[in-house]
Amino acid sequence: MCICINCRHATNCITYSLIEKQHKKKTLNKGNFSPNRTIININYIDHNEFEWDLKECLSFTERPGKWLQ
């Protein structure tokens, strides 16, 4: 699971915006925050289908339930 869902920066993070685009999700993400040292895990599922998850980010600041907003 992507750690972004509980991150305070999720609504304005450039990396999370990229992940949403890869999932073909409509986003309101402004993408003006550049996080430090991110690790993205990309899993090949089937016939050009990939799962993108941010696994590590030094800029992560926990805010439980951020994704519910």
PyMOL Python script that loads the backbone (N, CA, C, O; Angstrom):
from pymol import cmd

cmd.read_pdbstr("""\
ATOM      1  N   MET A   1       0.838  -1.171   0.000  1.00  0.00           N
ATOM      2  CA  MET A   1       0.000   0.000   0.000  1.00  0.00           C
ATOM      3  C   MET A   1       0.889   1.242   0.000  1.00  0.00           C
ATOM      4  O   MET A   1       1.944   1.262   0.633  1.00  0.00           O
ATOM      5  N   CYS A   2       0.462   2.248  -0.698  1.00  0.00           N
ATOM      6  CA  CYS A   2       1.189   3.505  -0.800  1.00  0.00           C
ATOM      7  C   CYS A   2       1.108   4.263   0.530  1.00  0.00           C
ATOM      8  O   CYS A   2       0.020   4.458   1.071  1.00  0.00           O
ATOM      9  N   ILE A   3       2.253   4.686   1.049  1.00  0.00           N
ATOM     10  CA  ILE A   3       2.257   5.403   2.328  1.00  0.00           C
ATOM     11  C   ILE A   3       1.641   6.791   2.197  1.00  0.00           C
ATOM     12  O   ILE A   3       1.344   7.430   3.206  1.00  0.00           O
ATOM     13  N   CYS A   4       1.449   7.256   0.996  1.00  0.00           N
ATOM     14  CA  CYS A   4       0.921   8.603   0.767  1.00  0.00           C
ATOM     15  C   CYS A   4      -0.463   8.824   1.371  1.00  0.00           C
ATOM     16  O   CYS A   4      -0.813   9.953   1.717  1.00  0.00           O
ATOM     17  N   ILE A   5      -1.238   7.777   1.498  1.00  0.00           N
ATOM     18  CA  ILE A   5      -2.624   7.971   1.943  1.00  0.00           C
ATOM     19  C   ILE A   5      -2.708   8.587   3.327  1.00  0.00           C
ATOM     20  O   ILE A   5      -3.705   9.235   3.645  1.00  0.00           O
ATOM     21  N   ASN A   6      -1.695   8.407   4.158  1.00  0.00           N
ATOM     22  CA  ASN A   6      -1.695   9.001   5.492  1.00  0.00           C
ATOM     23  C   ASN A   6      -0.639  10.088   5.648  1.00  0.00           C
ATOM     24  O   ASN A   6      -0.182  10.358   6.758  1.00  0.00           O
ATOM     25  N   CYS A   7      -0.255  10.705   4.550  1.00  0.00           N
ATOM     26  CA  CYS A   7       0.784  11.750   4.608  1.00  0.00           C
ATOM     27  C   CYS A   7       0.156  13.137   4.491  1.00  0.00           C
ATOM     28  O   CYS A   7      -0.724  13.378   3.665  1.00  0.00           O
ATOM     29  N   ARG A   8       0.630  14.025   5.331  1.00  0.00           N
ATOM     30  CA  ARG A   8       0.149  15.409   5.321  1.00  0.00           C
ATOM     31  C   ARG A   8       0.370  16.088   3.968  1.00  0.00           C
ATOM     32  O   ARG A   8      -0.372  17.001   3.608  1.00  0.00           O
ATOM     33  N   HIS A   9       1.374  15.654   3.224  1.00  0.00           N
ATOM     34  CA  HIS A   9       1.734  16.295   1.947  1.00  0.00           C
ATOM     35  C   HIS A   9       1.013  15.706   0.725  1.00  0.00           C
ATOM     36  O   HIS A   9       1.244  16.157  -0.396  1.00  0.00           O
ATOM     37  N   ALA A  10       0.155  14.718   0.925  1.00  0.00           N
ATOM     38  CA  ALA A  10      -0.441  13.995  -0.209  1.00  0.00           C
ATOM     39  C   ALA A  10      -1.176  14.898  -1.190  1.00  0.00           C
ATOM     40  O   ALA A  10      -1.193  14.603  -2.385  1.00  0.00           O
ATOM     41  N   THR A  11      -1.773  15.970  -0.734  1.00  0.00           N
ATOM     42  CA  THR A  11      -2.571  16.809  -1.636  1.00  0.00           C
ATOM     43  C   THR A  11      -1.737  17.776  -2.478  1.00  0.00           C
ATOM     44  O   THR A  11      -2.266  18.431  -3.376  1.00  0.00           O
ATOM     45  N   ASN A  12      -0.429  17.868  -2.190  1.00  0.00           N
ATOM     46  CA  ASN A  12       0.385  18.785  -3.000  1.00  0.00           C
ATOM     47  C   ASN A  12       1.745  18.192  -3.380  1.00  0.00           C
ATOM     48  O   ASN A  12       2.656  18.937  -3.742  1.00  0.00           O
ATOM     49  N   CYS A  13       1.896  16.877  -3.303  1.00  0.00           N
ATOM     50  CA  CYS A  13       3.172  16.217  -3.564  1.00  0.00           C
ATOM     51  C   CYS A  13       3.343  15.853  -5.042  1.00  0.00           C
ATOM     52  O   CYS A  13       2.464  15.240  -5.649  1.00  0.00           O
ATOM     53  N   ILE A  14       4.475  16.236  -5.602  1.00  0.00           N
ATOM     54  CA  ILE A  14       4.774  15.943  -7.001  1.00  0.00           C
ATOM     55  C   ILE A  14       4.820  14.431  -7.251  1.00  0.00           C
ATOM     56  O   ILE A  14       4.301  13.954  -8.260  1.00  0.00           O
ATOM     57  N   THR A  15       5.432  13.686  -6.344  1.00  0.00           N
ATOM     58  CA  THR A  15       5.554  12.235  -6.525  1.00  0.00           C
ATOM     59  C   THR A  15       4.196  11.554  -6.445  1.00  0.00           C
ATOM     60  O   THR A  15       3.904  10.663  -7.243  1.00  0.00           O
ATOM     61  N   TYR A  16       3.371  11.958  -5.500  1.00  0.00           N
ATOM     62  CA  TYR A  16       2.037  11.355  -5.390  1.00  0.00           C
ATOM     63  C   TYR A  16       1.187  11.694  -6.617  1.00  0.00           C
ATOM     64  O   TYR A  16       0.394  10.872  -7.075  1.00  0.00           O
ATOM     65  N   SER A  17       1.355  12.899  -7.139  1.00  0.00           N
ATOM     66  CA  SER A  17       0.650  13.283  -8.363  1.00  0.00           C
ATOM     67  C   SER A  17       1.048  12.352  -9.516  1.00  0.00           C
ATOM     68  O   SER A  17       0.197  11.924 -10.295  1.00  0.00           O
ATOM     69  N   LEU A  18       2.339  12.046  -9.617  1.00  0.00           N
ATOM     70  CA  LEU A  18       2.824  11.114 -10.639  1.00  0.00           C
ATOM     71  C   LEU A  18       2.180   9.731 -10.466  1.00  0.00           C
ATOM     72  O   LEU A  18       1.748   9.117 -11.441  1.00  0.00           O
ATOM     73  N   ILE A  19       2.120   9.256  -9.244  1.00  0.00           N
ATOM     74  CA  ILE A  19       1.519   7.942  -8.972  1.00  0.00           C
ATOM     75  C   ILE A  19       0.044   7.932  -9.354  1.00  0.00           C
ATOM     76  O   ILE A  19      -0.434   6.966  -9.949  1.00  0.00           O
ATOM     77  N   GLU A  20      -0.680   8.993  -9.019  1.00  0.00           N
ATOM     78  CA  GLU A  20      -2.092   9.076  -9.398  1.00  0.00           C
ATOM     79  C   GLU A  20      -2.256   9.048 -10.908  1.00  0.00           C
ATOM     80  O   GLU A  20      -3.170   8.400 -11.417  1.00  0.00           O
ATOM     81  N   LYS A  21      -1.386   9.740 -11.633  1.00  0.00           N
ATOM     82  CA  LYS A  21      -1.455   9.742 -13.094  1.00  0.00           C
ATOM     83  C   LYS A  21      -1.201   8.346 -13.653  1.00  0.00           C
ATOM     84  O   LYS A  21      -1.853   7.935 -14.613  1.00  0.00           O
ATOM     85  N   GLN A  22      -0.267   7.622 -13.065  1.00  0.00           N
ATOM     86  CA  GLN A  22       0.028   6.266 -13.522  1.00  0.00           C
ATOM     87  C   GLN A  22      -1.157   5.326 -13.287  1.00  0.00           C
ATOM     88  O   GLN A  22      -1.354   4.369 -14.035  1.00  0.00           O
ATOM     89  N   HIS A  23      -1.939   5.603 -12.251  1.00  0.00           N
ATOM     90  CA  HIS A  23      -3.144   4.814 -11.959  1.00  0.00           C
ATOM     91  C   HIS A  23      -4.352   5.324 -12.732  1.00  0.00           C
ATOM     92  O   HIS A  23      -5.458   4.800 -12.601  1.00  0.00           O
ATOM     93  N   LYS A  24      -4.120   6.357 -13.542  1.00  0.00           N
ATOM     94  CA  LYS A  24      -5.176   6.986 -14.335  1.00  0.00           C
ATOM     95  C   LYS A  24      -6.328   7.479 -13.456  1.00  0.00           C
ATOM     96  O   LYS A  24      -7.503   7.325 -13.787  1.00  0.00           O
ATOM     97  N   LYS A  25      -5.950   8.072 -12.335  1.00  0.00           N
ATOM     98  CA  LYS A  25      -6.917   8.647 -11.396  1.00  0.00           C
ATOM     99  C   LYS A  25      -7.004  10.148 -11.614  1.00  0.00           C
ATOM    100  O   LYS A  25      -5.993  10.819 -11.821  1.00  0.00           O
ATOM    101  N   LYS A  26      -8.219  10.662 -11.564  1.00  0.00           N
ATOM    102  CA  LYS A  26      -8.406  12.103 -11.617  1.00  0.00           C
ATOM    103  C   LYS A  26      -7.954  12.663 -10.274  1.00  0.00           C
ATOM    104  O   LYS A  26      -8.303  12.132  -9.219  1.00  0.00           O
ATOM    105  N   THR A  27      -7.195  13.711 -10.324  1.00  0.00           N
ATOM    106  CA  THR A  27      -6.639  14.258  -9.096  1.00  0.00           C
ATOM    107  C   THR A  27      -6.814  15.763  -9.008  1.00  0.00           C
ATOM    108  O   THR A  27      -6.838  16.469 -10.016  1.00  0.00           O
ATOM    109  N   LEU A  28      -6.936  16.232  -7.782  1.00  0.00           N
ATOM    110  CA  LEU A  28      -6.944  17.665  -7.524  1.00  0.00           C
ATOM    111  C   LEU A  28      -5.607  18.091  -6.952  1.00  0.00           C
ATOM    112  O   LEU A  28      -5.443  19.223  -6.499  1.00  0.00           O
ATOM    113  N   ASN A  29      -4.645  17.164  -6.978  1.00  0.00           N
ATOM    114  CA  ASN A  29      -3.319  17.397  -6.436  1.00  0.00           C
ATOM    115  C   ASN A  29      -2.647  18.552  -7.166  1.00  0.00           C
ATOM    116  O   ASN A  29      -2.568  18.551  -8.394  1.00  0.00           O
ATOM    117  N   LYS A  30      -2.167  19.533  -6.417  1.00  0.00           N
ATOM    118  CA  LYS A  30      -1.513  20.697  -7.008  1.00  0.00           C
ATOM    119  C   LYS A  30      -0.081  20.407  -7.431  1.00  0.00           C
ATOM    120  O   LYS A  30       0.452  21.096  -8.301  1.00  0.00           O
ATOM    121  N   GLY A  31       0.556  19.402  -6.833  1.00  0.00           N
ATOM    122  CA  GLY A  31       1.887  18.980  -7.244  1.00  0.00           C
ATOM    123  C   GLY A  31       2.962  20.050  -7.150  1.00  0.00           C
ATOM    124  O   GLY A  31       3.735  20.225  -8.092  1.00  0.00           O
ATOM    125  N   ASN A  32       3.029  20.780  -6.021  1.00  0.00           N
ATOM    126  CA  ASN A  32       4.048  21.817  -5.895  1.00  0.00           C
ATOM    127  C   ASN A  32       5.035  21.528  -4.748  1.00  0.00           C
ATOM    128  O   ASN A  32       5.886  22.365  -4.446  1.00  0.00           O
ATOM    129  N   PHE A  33       4.929  20.367  -4.116  1.00  0.00           N
ATOM    130  CA  PHE A  33       5.844  19.973  -3.049  1.00  0.00           C
ATOM    131  C   PHE A  33       6.746  18.852  -3.571  1.00  0.00           C
ATOM    132  O   PHE A  33       6.259  17.831  -4.057  1.00  0.00           O
ATOM    133  N   SER A  34       8.049  19.048  -3.469  1.00  0.00           N
ATOM    134  CA  SER A  34       8.997  18.049  -3.945  1.00  0.00           C
ATOM    135  C   SER A  34       9.592  17.288  -2.744  1.00  0.00           C
ATOM    136  O   SER A  34      10.382  17.854  -1.989  1.00  0.00           O
ATOM    137  N   PRO A  35       9.219  16.019  -2.566  1.00  0.00           N
ATOM    138  CA  PRO A  35       9.684  15.242  -1.419  1.00  0.00           C
ATOM    139  C   PRO A  35      11.141  14.792  -1.569  1.00  0.00           C
ATOM    140  O   PRO A  35      11.699  14.799  -2.667  1.00  0.00           O
ATOM    141  N   ASN A  36      11.734  14.405  -0.452  1.00  0.00           N
ATOM    142  CA  ASN A  36      13.124  13.943  -0.442  1.00  0.00           C
ATOM    143  C   ASN A  36      13.205  12.422  -0.416  1.00  0.00           C
ATOM    144  O   ASN A  36      12.479  11.751   0.317  1.00  0.00           O
ATOM    145  N   ARG A  37      14.104  11.902  -1.232  1.00  0.00           N
ATOM    146  CA  ARG A  37      14.460  10.480  -1.245  1.00  0.00           C
ATOM    147  C   ARG A  37      13.254   9.537  -1.193  1.00  0.00           C
ATOM    148  O   ARG A  37      12.994   8.885  -0.182  1.00  0.00           O
ATOM    149  N   THR A  38      12.558   9.489  -2.267  1.00  0.00           N
ATOM    150  CA  THR A  38      11.401   8.594  -2.356  1.00  0.00           C
ATOM    151  C   THR A  38      11.800   7.272  -3.006  1.00  0.00           C
ATOM    152  O   THR A  38      12.690   7.222  -3.855  1.00  0.00           O
ATOM    153  N   ILE A  39      11.132   6.223  -2.596  1.00  0.00           N
ATOM    154  CA  ILE A  39      11.294   4.908  -3.218  1.00  0.00           C
ATOM    155  C   ILE A  39       9.916   4.461  -3.678  1.00  0.00           C
ATOM    156  O   ILE A  39       8.998   4.305  -2.873  1.00  0.00           O
ATOM    157  N   ILE A  40       9.784   4.259  -4.980  1.00  0.00           N
ATOM    158  CA  ILE A  40       8.522   3.814  -5.561  1.00  0.00           C
ATOM    159  C   ILE A  40       8.669   2.356  -5.964  1.00  0.00           C
ATOM    160  O   ILE A  40       9.635   1.981  -6.628  1.00  0.00           O
ATOM    161  N   ASN A  41       7.709   1.541  -5.562  1.00  0.00           N
ATOM    162  CA  ASN A  41       7.667   0.133  -5.924  1.00  0.00           C
ATOM    163  C   ASN A  41       6.652  -0.021  -7.054  1.00  0.00           C
ATOM    164  O   ASN A  41       5.488   0.351  -6.903  1.00  0.00           O
ATOM    165  N   ILE A  42       7.095  -0.570  -8.184  1.00  0.00           N
ATOM    166  CA  ILE A  42       6.217  -0.764  -9.332  1.00  0.00           C
ATOM    167  C   ILE A  42       6.095  -2.263  -9.584  1.00  0.00           C
ATOM    168  O   ILE A  42       7.087  -2.932  -9.876  1.00  0.00           O
ATOM    169  N   ASN A  43       4.890  -2.781  -9.472  1.00  0.00           N
ATOM    170  CA  ASN A  43       4.638  -4.206  -9.691  1.00  0.00           C
ATOM    171  C   ASN A  43       3.923  -4.411 -11.012  1.00  0.00           C
ATOM    172  O   ASN A  43       2.919  -3.758 -11.299  1.00  0.00           O
ATOM    173  N   TYR A  44       4.446  -5.315 -11.803  1.00  0.00           N
ATOM    174  CA  TYR A  44       3.802  -5.685 -13.062  1.00  0.00           C
ATOM    175  C   TYR A  44       2.697  -6.686 -12.733  1.00  0.00           C
ATOM    176  O   TYR A  44       2.961  -7.720 -12.118  1.00  0.00           O
ATOM    177  N   ILE A  45       1.469  -6.389 -13.135  1.00  0.00           N
ATOM    178  CA  ILE A  45       0.348  -7.266 -12.825  1.00  0.00           C
ATOM    179  C   ILE A  45       0.003  -8.139 -14.025  1.00  0.00           C
ATOM    180  O   ILE A  45       0.100  -9.364 -13.957  1.00  0.00           O
ATOM    181  N   ASP A  46      -0.397  -7.509 -15.116  1.00  0.00           N
ATOM    182  CA  ASP A  46      -0.793  -8.287 -16.287  1.00  0.00           C
ATOM    183  C   ASP A  46      -0.991  -7.363 -17.488  1.00  0.00           C
ATOM    184  O   ASP A  46      -1.618  -6.312 -17.353  1.00  0.00           O
ATOM    185  N   HIS A  47      -0.481  -7.728 -18.634  1.00  0.00           N
ATOM    186  CA  HIS A  47      -0.685  -7.023 -19.903  1.00  0.00           C
ATOM    187  C   HIS A  47      -0.753  -5.505 -19.753  1.00  0.00           C
ATOM    188  O   HIS A  47      -1.825  -4.908 -19.849  1.00  0.00           O
ATOM    189  N   ASN A  48       0.375  -4.909 -19.524  1.00  0.00           N
ATOM    190  CA  ASN A  48       0.504  -3.455 -19.412  1.00  0.00           C
ATOM    191  C   ASN A  48      -0.226  -2.859 -18.208  1.00  0.00           C
ATOM    192  O   ASN A  48      -0.552  -1.671 -18.213  1.00  0.00           O
ATOM    193  N   GLU A  49      -0.482  -3.648 -17.198  1.00  0.00           N
ATOM    194  CA  GLU A  49      -1.095  -3.139 -15.975  1.00  0.00           C
ATOM    195  C   GLU A  49      -0.056  -3.181 -14.864  1.00  0.00           C
ATOM    196  O   GLU A  49       0.560  -4.214 -14.598  1.00  0.00           O
ATOM    197  N   PHE A  50       0.122  -2.031 -14.223  1.00  0.00           N
ATOM    198  CA  PHE A  50       1.124  -1.900 -13.178  1.00  0.00           C
ATOM    199  C   PHE A  50       0.490  -1.331 -11.913  1.00  0.00           C
ATOM    200  O   PHE A  50      -0.482  -0.578 -11.976  1.00  0.00           O
ATOM    201  N   GLU A  51       1.049  -1.699 -10.772  1.00  0.00           N
ATOM    202  CA  GLU A  51       0.634  -1.144  -9.485  1.00  0.00           C
ATOM    203  C   GLU A  51       1.786  -0.282  -8.979  1.00  0.00           C
ATOM    204  O   GLU A  51       2.897  -0.782  -8.802  1.00  0.00           O
ATOM    205  N   TRP A  52       1.542   0.982  -8.748  1.00  0.00           N
ATOM    206  CA  TRP A  52       2.559   1.919  -8.284  1.00  0.00           C
ATOM    207  C   TRP A  52       2.299   2.248  -6.817  1.00  0.00           C
ATOM    208  O   TRP A  52       1.190   2.645  -6.458  1.00  0.00           O
ATOM    209  N   ASP A  53       3.304   2.087  -5.975  1.00  0.00           N
ATOM    210  CA  ASP A  53       3.179   2.390  -4.552  1.00  0.00           C
ATOM    211  C   ASP A  53       4.437   3.103  -4.066  1.00  0.00           C
ATOM    212  O   ASP A  53       5.554   2.675  -4.356  1.00  0.00           O
ATOM    213  N   LEU A  54       4.249   4.174  -3.339  1.00  0.00           N
ATOM    214  CA  LEU A  54       5.379   4.840  -2.699  1.00  0.00           C
ATOM    215  C   LEU A  54       5.641   4.104  -1.390  1.00  0.00           C
ATOM    216  O   LEU A  54       4.762   4.022  -0.532  1.00  0.00           O
ATOM    217  N   LYS A  55       6.843   3.572  -1.240  1.00  0.00           N
ATOM    218  CA  LYS A  55       7.185   2.743  -0.081  1.00  0.00           C
ATOM    219  C   LYS A  55       8.008   3.487   0.960  1.00  0.00           C
ATOM    220  O   LYS A  55       7.935   3.175   2.149  1.00  0.00           O
ATOM    221  N   GLU A  56       8.787   4.462   0.526  1.00  0.00           N
ATOM    222  CA  GLU A  56       9.635   5.189   1.465  1.00  0.00           C
ATOM    223  C   GLU A  56       9.796   6.628   1.000  1.00  0.00           C
ATOM    224  O   GLU A  56       9.932   6.904  -0.192  1.00  0.00           O
ATOM    225  N   CYS A  57       9.777   7.540   1.967  1.00  0.00           N
ATOM    226  CA  CYS A  57       9.914   8.958   1.658  1.00  0.00           C
ATOM    227  C   CYS A  57      10.397   9.673   2.912  1.00  0.00           C
ATOM    228  O   CYS A  57       9.756   9.592   3.960  1.00  0.00           O
ATOM    229  N   LEU A  58      11.516  10.370   2.813  1.00  0.00           N
ATOM    230  CA  LEU A  58      12.029  11.079   3.977  1.00  0.00           C
ATOM    231  C   LEU A  58      11.179  12.287   4.357  1.00  0.00           C
ATOM    232  O   LEU A  58      11.314  12.813   5.462  1.00  0.00           O
ATOM    233  N   SER A  59      10.313  12.730   3.464  1.00  0.00           N
ATOM    234  CA  SER A  59       9.443  13.868   3.750  1.00  0.00           C
ATOM    235  C   SER A  59       8.101  13.439   4.345  1.00  0.00           C
ATOM    236  O   SER A  59       7.259  14.286   4.641  1.00  0.00           O
ATOM    237  N   PHE A  60       7.900  12.151   4.520  1.00  0.00           N
ATOM    238  CA  PHE A  60       6.632  11.643   5.054  1.00  0.00           C
ATOM    239  C   PHE A  60       6.342  12.259   6.420  1.00  0.00           C
ATOM    240  O   PHE A  60       7.173  12.212   7.327  1.00  0.00           O
ATOM    241  N   THR A  61       5.162  12.832   6.547  1.00  0.00           N
ATOM    242  CA  THR A  61       4.684  13.375   7.817  1.00  0.00           C
ATOM    243  C   THR A  61       3.300  12.793   8.051  1.00  0.00           C
ATOM    244  O   THR A  61       2.349  13.126   7.343  1.00  0.00           O
ATOM    245  N   GLU A  62       3.191  11.921   9.051  1.00  0.00           N
ATOM    246  CA  GLU A  62       1.948  11.181   9.257  1.00  0.00           C
ATOM    247  C   GLU A  62       0.786  12.085   9.659  1.00  0.00           C
ATOM    248  O   GLU A  62       0.897  12.954  10.524  1.00  0.00           O
ATOM    249  N   ARG A  63      -0.308  11.838   8.997  1.00  0.00           N
ATOM    250  CA  ARG A  63      -1.597  12.463   9.333  1.00  0.00           C
ATOM    251  C   ARG A  63      -2.665  11.415   9.028  1.00  0.00           C
ATOM    252  O   ARG A  63      -3.236  11.406   7.938  1.00  0.00           O
ATOM    253  N   PRO A  64      -2.936  10.527   9.997  1.00  0.00           N
ATOM    254  CA  PRO A  64      -3.890   9.438   9.786  1.00  0.00           C
ATOM    255  C   PRO A  64      -5.234   9.945   9.266  1.00  0.00           C
ATOM    256  O   PRO A  64      -5.765  10.942   9.755  1.00  0.00           O
ATOM    257  N   GLY A  65      -5.767   9.254   8.284  1.00  0.00           N
ATOM    258  CA  GLY A  65      -7.055   9.604   7.708  1.00  0.00           C
ATOM    259  C   GLY A  65      -7.012  10.716   6.679  1.00  0.00           C
ATOM    260  O   GLY A  65      -8.063  11.161   6.219  1.00  0.00           O
ATOM    261  N   LYS A  66      -5.833  11.179   6.305  1.00  0.00           N
ATOM    262  CA  LYS A  66      -5.705  12.259   5.320  1.00  0.00           C
ATOM    263  C   LYS A  66      -6.437  11.905   4.024  1.00  0.00           C
ATOM    264  O   LYS A  66      -7.044  12.775   3.399  1.00  0.00           O
ATOM    265  N   TRP A  67      -6.382  10.640   3.621  1.00  0.00           N
ATOM    266  CA  TRP A  67      -7.001  10.191   2.374  1.00  0.00           C
ATOM    267  C   TRP A  67      -8.523  10.249   2.433  1.00  0.00           C
ATOM    268  O   TRP A  67      -9.170  10.197   1.387  1.00  0.00           O
ATOM    269  N   LEU A  68      -9.117  10.354   3.619  1.00  0.00           N
ATOM    270  CA  LEU A  68     -10.571  10.421   3.750  1.00  0.00           C
ATOM    271  C   LEU A  68     -11.123  11.787   3.377  1.00  0.00           C
ATOM    272  O   LEU A  68     -12.321  11.920   3.127  1.00  0.00           O
ATOM    273  N   GLN A  69     -10.275  12.795   3.336  1.00  0.00           N
ATOM    274  CA  GLN A  69     -10.748  14.158   3.089  1.00  0.00           C
ATOM    275  C   GLN A  69     -11.092  14.404   1.648  1.00  0.00           C
ATOM    276  O   GLN A  69     -11.504  15.508   1.291  1.00  0.00           O
TER     277      GLN A  69
END
""", "prot")
cmd.dss("prot")
cmd.show_as("cartoon", "prot")
cmd.util.cbc("prot")
cmd.orient("prot")
